[in-house]
Amino acid sequence: MKVDELCTAAQRAARELAALPRERKDAALHGVAEALERRAAEILRENQEDLQLARTQRQPDALIDRLLLDEDRLAEMVAGVRAVAALPDPVGRVDDGWRLPNGLELRKVREPLGVVAVIYEARPNVTVDAAALCLKTGNAVVLRGGTAAKHSNRLLAEAVQGAVIEAGLPRAAIGWLGPDRAELDELLRQRGLVDVVIPRGGEALKDYLLEHSRVPVIHAAGGNCHVYVDASAEVEMATRIIVNAKCQRPGGCNAAETLLVHRDVAPAFLPGAVAELKRRGVELVVDKATADLLDDGDLKRANRTHYETEFLGPKLAVRTVAGLDEALEHIATYGTRHSEAIVTSELAAARRFAREVDAACVYVNASTRFTDGAEFGLGAELAISTQKLHARGPIGLEELTCVKYVVWGDGQIRG
């Protein structure tokens, strides 16, 4: 099927999906979960094909980690689909309402976006997350995965689409394209058929879509995230947070890439924290003040390039700062408005950090690794939006809807 035909069919399906009651959509989602469980062995075999090819091509460890599916990750995907089914349906929800002096009654009602194109790279879980979230919100979805996960994506899309058909929903509710670049470019020209494009990938993908798409793009910048340890921070807590933010999954977009430390707490905090990070295999690059304090000849010196870099792996930049003002300035200069954290015991410092940091997610005394739809109780998420139009932060169910005003009258006309 040609791209324009696929999108035309998706638009027709979207009209049907928008009118479905929650029970029909939830039944389809439970069917998707069962199909994934039933075909688990096949899915994992296809994923091994992708992994073998990636290793042969000497792809980065961060990409291989995103690409990997195992029994635990597949079980998480299935649980995510069921979690989405259990969430309230935002479609049809009345967010606000009022009566005008002329007697007109206005209601602000949630409805689906329509046709959502999700374009992603080495992330096979996005195939399922996107399909589940779009089904729940009554959107048709066109999935376009990258070359690295082509075997996994194909089988996952087949399983999801088969479950949707078995549930009596239109086949075109779930559309899928291979990694052909010409088809991607054609998809990006489908203004009028596709309502929004959502990328899930690196800066190169985002920049390409923003340059070439005629369809609106909800985008995210990279995750150059910071943890700032304030003077009043509890040392043990701060160590736990930075180790988790850096090491729990270093390739995640919400992993910390720079540690900022108030100079007053640095002597008590840095030796233990650095030792724990090094024990876990993290390569550290540090500023002169940190190097002088630690007196460790193995530590490399950090420069501007390090502070600008999203490492997506076991590497961390460290800088000692004079205080909160300098930390805020550093984040404003190098941050990508994704996820930023402060560790502090002072309420005033926490409130100022939360107020002044320009980011989709700001944490007080918690790891940045929670910036994720499932962790936020959203069931799943398509991406983390760092822009300020319509959606910001994890893109979950509500972000896949928009509002329309329904106006009730009894014959009013405008004079």
PEPE-V184302 format. One record per residue. N is the residue number from 1. RES is the residue in three letters. PSI is psi in radians with two decimals (* if undefined). D_CENTER is the distance of its C-alpha to the mean C-alpha in Angstrom with 1 decimal. Layout:
n->N res->RES psi->PSI d_center->D_CENTER
n->N res->RES psi->PSI d_center->D_CENTER
//
This chain:
n->1 res->MET psi->2.35 d_center->29.8
n->2 res->LYS psi->2.78 d_center->29.2
n->3 res->VAL psi->-0.76 d_center->25.9
n->4 res->ASP psi->-0.59 d_center->27.6
n->5 res->GLU psi->-0.71 d_center->29.1
n->6 res->LEU psi->-0.75 d_center->25.8
n->7 res->CYS psi->-0.61 d_center->24.3
n->8 res->THR psi->-0.76 d_center->27.5
n->9 res->ALA psi->-0.67 d_center->27.4
n->10 res->ALA psi->-0.67 d_center->23.8
n->11 res->GLN psi->-0.70 d_center->25.0
n->12 res->ARG psi->-0.75 d_center->27.9
n->13 res->ALA psi->-0.65 d_center->25.8
n->14 res->ALA psi->-0.64 d_center->23.5
n->15 res->ARG psi->-0.67 d_center->26.7
n->16 res->GLU psi->-0.74 d_center->27.7
n->17 res->LEU psi->-0.63 d_center->24.3
n->18 res->ALA psi->-0.45 d_center->24.3
n->19 res->ALA psi->-0.01 d_center->27.6
n->20 res->LEU psi->2.47 d_center->26.9
n->21 res->PRO psi->2.81 d_center->27.4
n->22 res->ARG psi->-0.68 d_center->24.8
n->23 res->GLU psi->-0.69 d_center->27.1
n->24 res->ARG psi->-0.73 d_center->26.8
n->25 res->LYS psi->-0.74 d_center->23.1
n->26 res->ASP psi->-0.65 d_center->22.8
n->27 res->ALA psi->-0.71 d_center->25.6
n->28 res->ALA psi->-0.68 d_center->23.7
n->29 res->LEU psi->-0.72 d_center->20.6
n->30 res->HIS psi->-0.60 d_center->23.1
n->31 res->GLY psi->-0.66 d_center->24.6
n->32 res->VAL psi->-0.80 d_center->21.4
n->33 res->ALA psi->-0.76 d_center->21.1
n->34 res->GLU psi->-0.66 d_center->24.7
n->35 res->ALA psi->-0.70 d_center->24.5
n->36 res->LEU psi->-0.71 d_center->21.9
n->37 res->GLU psi->-0.72 d_center->24.2
n->38 res->ARG psi->-0.59 d_center->27.2
n->39 res->ARG psi->0.38 d_center->26.0
n->40 res->ALA psi->-0.79 d_center->24.3
n->41 res->ALA psi->-0.74 d_center->27.0
n->42 res->GLU psi->-0.77 d_center->26.6
n->43 res->ILE psi->-0.78 d_center->22.8
n->44 res->LEU psi->-0.61 d_center->23.3
n->45 res->ARG psi->-0.79 d_center->26.2
n->46 res->GLU psi->-0.64 d_center->24.3
n->47 res->ASN psi->-0.63 d_center->21.5
n->48 res->GLN psi->-0.61 d_center->24.3
n->49 res->GLU psi->-0.80 d_center->25.5
n->50 res->ASP psi->-0.74 d_center->22.2
n->51 res->LEU psi->-0.74 d_center->22.3
n->52 res->GLN psi->-0.74 d_center->26.0
n->53 res->LEU psi->-0.72 d_center->25.5
n->54 res->ALA psi->-0.71 d_center->22.8
n->55 res->ARG psi->-0.67 d_center->25.2
n->56 res->THR psi->-0.65 d_center->28.1
n->57 res->GLN psi->0.03 d_center->26.4
n->58 res->ARG psi->0.80 d_center->25.6
n->59 res->GLN psi->2.70 d_center->21.9
n->60 res->PRO psi->2.66 d_center->20.2
n->61 res->ASP psi->-0.63 d_center->19.5
n->62 res->ALA psi->-0.70 d_center->15.8
n->63 res->LEU psi->-0.75 d_center->15.6
n->64 res->ILE psi->-0.66 d_center->17.8
n->65 res->ASP psi->-0.73 d_center->15.8
n->66 res->ARG psi->-0.55 d_center->12.7
n->67 res->LEU psi->-0.51 d_center->15.3
n->68 res->LEU psi->2.29 d_center->17.3
n->69 res->LEU psi->2.33 d_center->17.8
n->70 res->ASP psi->-3.06 d_center->20.5
n->71 res->GLU psi->-0.69 d_center->22.0
n->72 res->ASP psi->-0.77 d_center->19.9
n->73 res->ARG psi->-0.63 d_center->16.5
n->74 res->LEU psi->-0.68 d_center->18.0
n->75 res->ALA psi->-0.65 d_center->19.2
n->76 res->GLU psi->-0.68 d_center->15.8
n->77 res->MET psi->-0.79 d_center->14.6
n->78 res->VAL psi->-0.79 d_center->17.9
n->79 res->ALA psi->-0.63 d_center->17.5
n->80 res->GLY psi->-0.70 d_center->14.1
n->81 res->VAL psi->-0.77 d_center->16.0
n->82 res->ARG psi->-0.59 d_center->18.8
n->83 res->ALA psi->-0.69 d_center->16.8
n->84 res->VAL psi->-0.72 d_center->15.5
n->85 res->ALA psi->-0.59 d_center->19.2
n->86 res->ALA psi->-0.27 d_center->20.4
n->87 res->LEU psi->2.69 d_center->18.5
n->88 res->PRO psi->2.57 d_center->20.5
n->89 res->ASP psi->2.08 d_center->20.4
n->90 res->PRO psi->-0.31 d_center->19.6
n->91 res->VAL psi->2.25 d_center->21.6
n->92 res->GLY psi->-0.09 d_center->25.0
n->93 res->ARG psi->2.35 d_center->24.4
n->94 res->VAL psi->1.94 d_center->26.6
n->95 res->ASP psi->-0.46 d_center->24.9
n->96 res->ASP psi->2.86 d_center->28.1
n->97 res->GLY psi->2.59 d_center->31.6
n->98 res->TRP psi->2.87 d_center->34.9
n->99 res->ARG psi->2.31 d_center->38.4
n->100 res->LEU psi->2.81 d_center->39.9
n->101 res->PRO psi->-0.46 d_center->43.6
n->102 res->ASN psi->0.07 d_center->44.6
n->103 res->GLY psi->-0.16 d_center->43.4
n->104 res->LEU psi->2.39 d_center->40.2
n->105 res->GLU psi->2.15 d_center->37.5
n->106 res->LEU psi->2.40 d_center->33.9
n->107 res->ARG psi->2.34 d_center->30.8
n->108 res->LYS psi->1.89 d_center->27.2
n->109 res->VAL psi->2.43 d_center->25.6
n->110 res->ARG psi->2.42 d_center->22.1
n->111 res->GLU psi->2.84 d_center->21.9
n->112 res->PRO psi->2.77 d_center->19.5
n->113 res->LEU psi->-0.64 d_center->18.3
n->114 res->GLY psi->-1.78 d_center->20.3
n->115 res->VAL psi->2.12 d_center->19.1
n->116 res->VAL psi->2.17 d_center->15.5
n->117 res->ALA psi->2.15 d_center->15.1
n->118 res->VAL psi->2.10 d_center->11.9
n->119 res->ILE psi->2.13 d_center->12.5
n->120 res->TYR psi->2.93 d_center->11.1
n->121 res->GLU psi->-2.12 d_center->12.8
n->122 res->ALA psi->0.99 d_center->13.6
n->123 res->ARG psi->1.39 d_center->11.2
n->124 res->PRO psi->-0.45 d_center->13.5
n->125 res->ASN psi->-0.43 d_center->11.5
n->126 res->VAL psi->-0.55 d_center->9.6
n->127 res->THR psi->-0.81 d_center->13.2
n->128 res->VAL psi->-0.79 d_center->13.6
n->129 res->ASP psi->-0.80 d_center->10.5
n->130 res->ALA psi->-0.78 d_center->10.9
n->131 res->ALA psi->-0.77 d_center->14.6
n->132 res->ALA psi->-0.83 d_center->14.6
n->133 res->LEU psi->-0.68 d_center->12.7
n->134 res->CYS psi->-0.70 d_center->14.8
n->135 res->LEU psi->-0.80 d_center->17.9
n->136 res->LYS psi->-0.61 d_center->17.7
n->137 res->THR psi->0.13 d_center->17.4
n->138 res->GLY psi->0.39 d_center->20.2
n->139 res->ASN psi->2.50 d_center->18.4
n->140 res->ALA psi->2.58 d_center->19.4
n->141 res->VAL psi->2.44 d_center->16.8
n->142 res->VAL psi->2.02 d_center->17.6
n->143 res->LEU psi->2.28 d_center->15.7
n->144 res->ARG psi->1.71 d_center->16.3
n->145 res->GLY psi->2.94 d_center->15.4
n->146 res->GLY psi->3.04 d_center->16.7
n->147 res->THR psi->-0.67 d_center->20.0
n->148 res->ALA psi->-0.56 d_center->19.0
n->149 res->ALA psi->0.48 d_center->17.9
n->150 res->LYS psi->-0.64 d_center->20.4
n->151 res->HIS psi->-0.80 d_center->22.4
n->152 res->SER psi->-0.82 d_center->19.7
n->153 res->ASN psi->-0.71 d_center->18.0
n->154 res->ARG psi->-0.83 d_center->21.5
n->155 res->LEU psi->-0.68 d_center->22.5
n->156 res->LEU psi->-0.77 d_center->19.3
n->157 res->ALA psi->-0.70 d_center->19.6
n->158 res->GLU psi->-0.76 d_center->23.4
n->159 res->ALA psi->-0.77 d_center->23.0
n->160 res->VAL psi->-0.81 d_center->20.7
n->161 res->GLN psi->-0.67 d_center->22.9
n->162 res->GLY psi->-0.72 d_center->26.0
n->163 res->ALA psi->-0.65 d_center->25.0
n->164 res->VAL psi->-0.74 d_center->24.3
n->165 res->ILE psi->-0.75 d_center->27.8
n->166 res->GLU psi->-0.53 d_center->29.4
n->167 res->ALA psi->-0.01 d_center->28.2
n->168 res->GLY psi->0.22 d_center->30.0
n->169 res->LEU psi->2.78 d_center->27.1
n->170 res->PRO psi->2.43 d_center->27.3
n->171 res->ARG psi->-0.67 d_center->26.5
n->172 res->ALA psi->0.00 d_center->24.7
n->173 res->ALA psi->-0.55 d_center->22.1
n->174 res->ILE psi->1.84 d_center->20.2
n->175 res->GLY psi->2.65 d_center->20.9
n->176 res->TRP psi->2.34 d_center->20.2
n->177 res->LEU psi->2.58 d_center->21.0
n->178 res->GLY psi->-3.05 d_center->21.7
n->179 res->PRO psi->0.29 d_center->20.8
n->180 res->ASP psi->2.22 d_center->23.8
n->181 res->ARG psi->-0.61 d_center->23.2
n->182 res->ALA psi->-0.68 d_center->25.8
n->183 res->GLU psi->-0.63 d_center->24.1
n->184 res->LEU psi->-0.82 d_center->20.9
n->185 res->ASP psi->-0.66 d_center->23.1
n->186 res->GLU psi->-0.71 d_center->24.8
n->187 res->LEU psi->-0.70 d_center->21.7
n->188 res->LEU psi->-0.21 d_center->20.8
n->189 res->ARG psi->0.03 d_center->24.3
n->190 res->GLN psi->0.80 d_center->24.1
n->191 res->ARG psi->2.32 d_center->24.1
n->192 res->GLY psi->-0.46 d_center->25.8
n->193 res->LEU psi->-0.69 d_center->24.5
n->194 res->VAL psi->2.33 d_center->20.7
n->195 res->ASP psi->-0.55 d_center->19.4
n->196 res->VAL psi->2.57 d_center->15.9
n->197 res->VAL psi->2.31 d_center->13.9
n->198 res->ILE psi->2.00 d_center->10.2
n->199 res->PRO psi->2.63 d_center->9.4
n->200 res->ARG psi->1.67 d_center->7.1
n->201 res->GLY psi->-2.78 d_center->9.3
n->202 res->GLY psi->-3.07 d_center->11.5
n->203 res->GLU psi->-0.63 d_center->13.5
n->204 res->ALA psi->-0.73 d_center->16.2
n->205 res->LEU psi->-0.82 d_center->14.3
n->206 res->LYS psi->-0.84 d_center->13.0
n->207 res->ASP psi->-0.69 d_center->16.6
n->208 res->TYR psi->-0.77 d_center->18.2
n->209 res->LEU psi->-0.73 d_center->16.6
n->210 res->LEU psi->-0.56 d_center->17.5
n->211 res->GLU psi->-0.62 d_center->21.0
n->212 res->HIS psi->-0.28 d_center->21.8
n->213 res->SER psi->2.34 d_center->20.1
n->214 res->ARG psi->-0.07 d_center->22.5
n->215 res->VAL psi->2.45 d_center->19.9
n->216 res->PRO psi->2.45 d_center->17.7
n->217 res->VAL psi->2.19 d_center->14.3
n->218 res->ILE psi->1.93 d_center->11.3
n->219 res->HIS psi->2.90 d_center->9.9
n->220 res->ALA psi->2.44 d_center->8.1
n->221 res->ALA psi->3.00 d_center->10.4
n->222 res->GLY psi->2.95 d_center->10.4
n->223 res->GLY psi->1.26 d_center->10.1
n->224 res->ASN psi->1.50 d_center->13.9
n->225 res->CYS psi->2.64 d_center->13.9
n->226 res->HIS psi->2.62 d_center->17.2
n->227 res->VAL psi->2.15 d_center->19.2
n->228 res->TYR psi->2.14 d_center->22.5
n->229 res->VAL psi->1.91 d_center->25.3
n->230 res->ASP psi->2.93 d_center->27.8
n->231 res->ALA psi->-0.59 d_center->31.6
n->232 res->SER psi->0.11 d_center->31.7
n->233 res->ALA psi->2.51 d_center->28.9
n->234 res->GLU psi->2.12 d_center->29.9
n->235 res->VAL psi->-0.80 d_center->30.1
n->236 res->GLU psi->-0.75 d_center->29.2
n->237 res->MET psi->-0.79 d_center->26.2
n->238 res->ALA psi->-0.68 d_center->25.0
n->239 res->THR psi->-0.80 d_center->25.5
n->240 res->ARG psi->-0.75 d_center->23.6
n->241 res->ILE psi->-0.84 d_center->20.6
n->242 res->ILE psi->-0.64 d_center->20.6
n->243 res->VAL psi->-0.75 d_center->21.3
n->244 res->ASN psi->-0.78 d_center->18.4
n->245 res->ALA psi->-0.53 d_center->16.0
n->246 res->LYS psi->-0.68 d_center->17.3
n->247 res->CYS psi->-0.35 d_center->18.5
n->248 res->GLN psi->-0.66 d_center->16.6
n->249 res->ARG psi->1.54 d_center->14.3
n->250 res->PRO psi->-0.43 d_center->15.1
n->251 res->GLY psi->-0.02 d_center->12.9
n->252 res->GLY psi->2.60 d_center->9.6
n->253 res->CYS psi->-0.26 d_center->8.0
n->254 res->ASN psi->0.25 d_center->8.8
n->255 res->ALA psi->2.54 d_center->12.3
n->256 res->ALA psi->2.42 d_center->15.2
n->257 res->GLU psi->-0.37 d_center->17.1
n->258 res->THR psi->2.37 d_center->20.0
n->259 res->LEU psi->2.13 d_center->22.1
n->260 res->LEU psi->2.31 d_center->24.3
n->261 res->VAL psi->2.22 d_center->27.4
n->262 res->HIS psi->2.36 d_center->30.1
n->263 res->ARG psi->-0.45 d_center->33.4
n->264 res->ASP psi->-0.48 d_center->35.2
n->265 res->VAL psi->-0.15 d_center->33.1
n->266 res->ALA psi->-0.79 d_center->32.6
n->267 res->PRO psi->-0.58 d_center->35.9
n->268 res->ALA psi->-0.52 d_center->35.0
n->269 res->PHE psi->-0.82 d_center->31.3
n->270 res->LEU psi->-0.77 d_center->30.8
n->271 res->PRO psi->-0.82 d_center->33.3
n->272 res->GLY psi->-0.74 d_center->31.9
n->273 res->ALA psi->-0.76 d_center->28.2
n->274 res->VAL psi->-0.72 d_center->28.9
n->275 res->ALA psi->-0.74 d_center->31.0
n->276 res->GLU psi->-0.71 d_center->28.3
n->277 res->LEU psi->-0.75 d_center->25.7
n->278 res->LYS psi->-0.65 d_center->28.3
n->279 res->ARG psi->-0.54 d_center->29.3
n->280 res->ARG psi->0.18 d_center->25.8
n->281 res->GLY psi->0.30 d_center->26.1
n->282 res->VAL psi->2.25 d_center->24.2
n->283 res->GLU psi->2.28 d_center->25.8
n->284 res->LEU psi->2.43 d_center->26.4
n->285 res->VAL psi->2.28 d_center->27.4
n->286 res->VAL psi->2.76 d_center->29.1
n->287 res->ASP psi->3.06 d_center->31.0
n->288 res->LYS psi->-0.71 d_center->34.8
n->289 res->ALA psi->-0.70 d_center->34.9
n->290 res->THR psi->-0.73 d_center->32.8
n->291 res->ALA psi->-0.75 d_center->34.8
n->292 res->ASP psi->-0.69 d_center->38.1
n->293 res->LEU psi->-0.75 d_center->37.1
n->294 res->LEU psi->-0.44 d_center->36.1
n->295 res->ASP psi->0.84 d_center->38.9
n->296 res->ASP psi->1.89 d_center->37.1
n->297 res->GLY psi->-0.26 d_center->38.1
n->298 res->ASP psi->-0.23 d_center->35.4
n->299 res->LEU psi->2.26 d_center->32.7
n->300 res->LYS psi->2.69 d_center->31.8
n->301 res->ARG psi->2.36 d_center->31.8
n->302 res->ALA psi->2.61 d_center->28.6
n->303 res->ASN psi->-3.10 d_center->28.7
n->304 res->ARG psi->-0.67 d_center->26.7
n->305 res->THR psi->-0.71 d_center->25.0
n->306 res->HIS psi->-0.75 d_center->23.6
n->307 res->TYR psi->-0.40 d_center->22.2
n->308 res->GLU psi->-0.18 d_center->20.5
n->309 res->THR psi->2.35 d_center->18.9
n->310 res->GLU psi->1.79 d_center->15.5
n->311 res->PHE psi->-0.61 d_center->17.3
n->312 res->LEU psi->0.65 d_center->14.7
n->313 res->GLY psi->-3.02 d_center->17.6
n->314 res->PRO psi->1.13 d_center->20.4
n->315 res->LYS psi->2.46 d_center->21.5
n->316 res->LEU psi->2.32 d_center->21.5
n->317 res->ALA psi->2.50 d_center->23.3
n->318 res->VAL psi->2.38 d_center->25.5
n->319 res->ARG psi->2.32 d_center->27.4
n->320 res->THR psi->2.28 d_center->29.9
n->321 res->VAL psi->2.80 d_center->30.1
n->322 res->ALA psi->-0.42 d_center->32.9
n->323 res->GLY psi->-2.92 d_center->30.9
n->324 res->LEU psi->-0.67 d_center->28.2
n->325 res->ASP psi->-0.81 d_center->29.2
n->326 res->GLU psi->-0.63 d_center->28.7
n->327 res->ALA psi->-0.78 d_center->25.3
n->328 res->LEU psi->-0.69 d_center->24.1
n->329 res->GLU psi->-0.73 d_center->25.6
n->330 res->HIS psi->-0.80 d_center->24.0
n->331 res->ILE psi->-0.71 d_center->20.4
n->332 res->ALA psi->-0.57 d_center->21.3
n->333 res->THR psi->-0.74 d_center->22.6
n->334 res->TYR psi->-0.30 d_center->20.0
n->335 res->GLY psi->2.79 d_center->16.7
n->336 res->THR psi->0.33 d_center->13.9
n->337 res->ARG psi->0.57 d_center->13.1
n->338 res->HIS psi->-1.44 d_center->9.9
n->339 res->SER psi->2.24 d_center->11.2
n->340 res->GLU psi->2.53 d_center->15.0
n->341 res->ALA psi->2.55 d_center->17.5
n->342 res->ILE psi->2.44 d_center->21.2
n->343 res->VAL psi->2.04 d_center->23.6
n->344 res->THR psi->2.74 d_center->26.7
n->345 res->SER psi->0.00 d_center->29.5
n->346 res->GLU psi->2.09 d_center->30.4
n->347 res->LEU psi->-0.68 d_center->29.2
n->348 res->ALA psi->-0.73 d_center->30.1
n->349 res->ALA psi->-0.73 d_center->27.9
n->350 res->ALA psi->-0.79 d_center->24.9
n->351 res->ARG psi->-0.69 d_center->25.4
n->352 res->ARG psi->-0.75 d_center->25.9
n->353 res->PHE psi->-0.83 d_center->22.8
n->354 res->ALA psi->-0.60 d_center->20.7
n->355 res->ARG psi->-0.68 d_center->22.6
n->356 res->GLU psi->-0.40 d_center->22.8
n->357 res->VAL psi->2.24 d_center->19.5
n->358 res->ASP psi->1.62 d_center->17.5
n->359 res->ALA psi->2.74 d_center->13.8
n->360 res->ALA psi->-0.61 d_center->11.0
n->361 res->CYS psi->2.24 d_center->11.6
n->362 res->VAL psi->2.27 d_center->15.1
n->363 res->TYR psi->2.43 d_center->16.5
n->364 res->VAL psi->2.01 d_center->20.2
n->365 res->ASN psi->0.79 d_center->21.4
n->366 res->ALA psi->2.73 d_center->18.3
n->367 res->SER psi->2.55 d_center->16.0
n->368 res->THR psi->-0.22 d_center->12.8
n->369 res->ARG psi->-0.06 d_center->11.3
n->370 res->PHE psi->-0.09 d_center->10.8
n->371 res->THR psi->1.56 d_center->7.6
n->372 res->ASP psi->2.39 d_center->6.1
n->373 res->GLY psi->-0.72 d_center->7.1
n->374 res->ALA psi->-0.70 d_center->10.0
n->375 res->GLU psi->-0.46 d_center->11.2
n->376 res->PHE psi->0.00 d_center->11.3
n->377 res->GLY psi->0.30 d_center->13.4
n->378 res->LEU psi->0.05 d_center->11.4
n->379 res->GLY psi->-0.93 d_center->12.1
n->380 res->ALA psi->3.08 d_center->8.8
n->381 res->GLU psi->2.65 d_center->5.6
n->382 res->LEU psi->-0.63 d_center->5.3
n->383 res->ALA psi->3.09 d_center->2.6
n->384 res->ILE psi->1.90 d_center->3.4
n->385 res->SER psi->2.27 d_center->7.0
n->386 res->THR psi->0.10 d_center->9.7
n->387 res->GLN psi->3.13 d_center->12.5
n->388 res->LYS psi->0.26 d_center->15.0
n->389 res->LEU psi->2.16 d_center->15.9
n->390 res->HIS psi->-1.03 d_center->15.2
n->391 res->ALA psi->2.38 d_center->11.6
n->392 res->ARG psi->2.38 d_center->10.2
n->393 res->GLY psi->-2.79 d_center->7.6
n->394 res->PRO psi->2.31 d_center->5.4
n->395 res->ILE psi->1.77 d_center->6.6
n->396 res->GLY psi->-2.60 d_center->9.0
n->397 res->LEU psi->-0.89 d_center->12.7
n->398 res->GLU psi->-0.62 d_center->14.1
n->399 res->GLU psi->-0.24 d_center->11.9
n->400 res->LEU psi->0.27 d_center->13.2
n->401 res->THR psi->2.88 d_center->16.6
n->402 res->CYS psi->-3.05 d_center->18.9
n->403 res->VAL psi->2.66 d_center->22.4
n->404 res->LYS psi->2.67 d_center->25.9
n->405 res->TYR psi->2.14 d_center->29.1
n->406 res->VAL psi->2.13 d_center->31.7
n->407 res->VAL psi->2.13 d_center->35.2
n->408 res->TRP psi->2.29 d_center->38.1
n->409 res->GLY psi->-3.10 d_center->41.7
n->410 res->ASP psi->0.80 d_center->45.3
n->411 res->GLY psi->0.12 d_center->46.7
n->412 res->GLN psi->2.47 d_center->45.6
n->413 res->ILE psi->2.71 d_center->46.1
n->414 res->ARG psi->2.25 d_center->45.5
n->415 res->GLY psi->* d_center->48.6
//
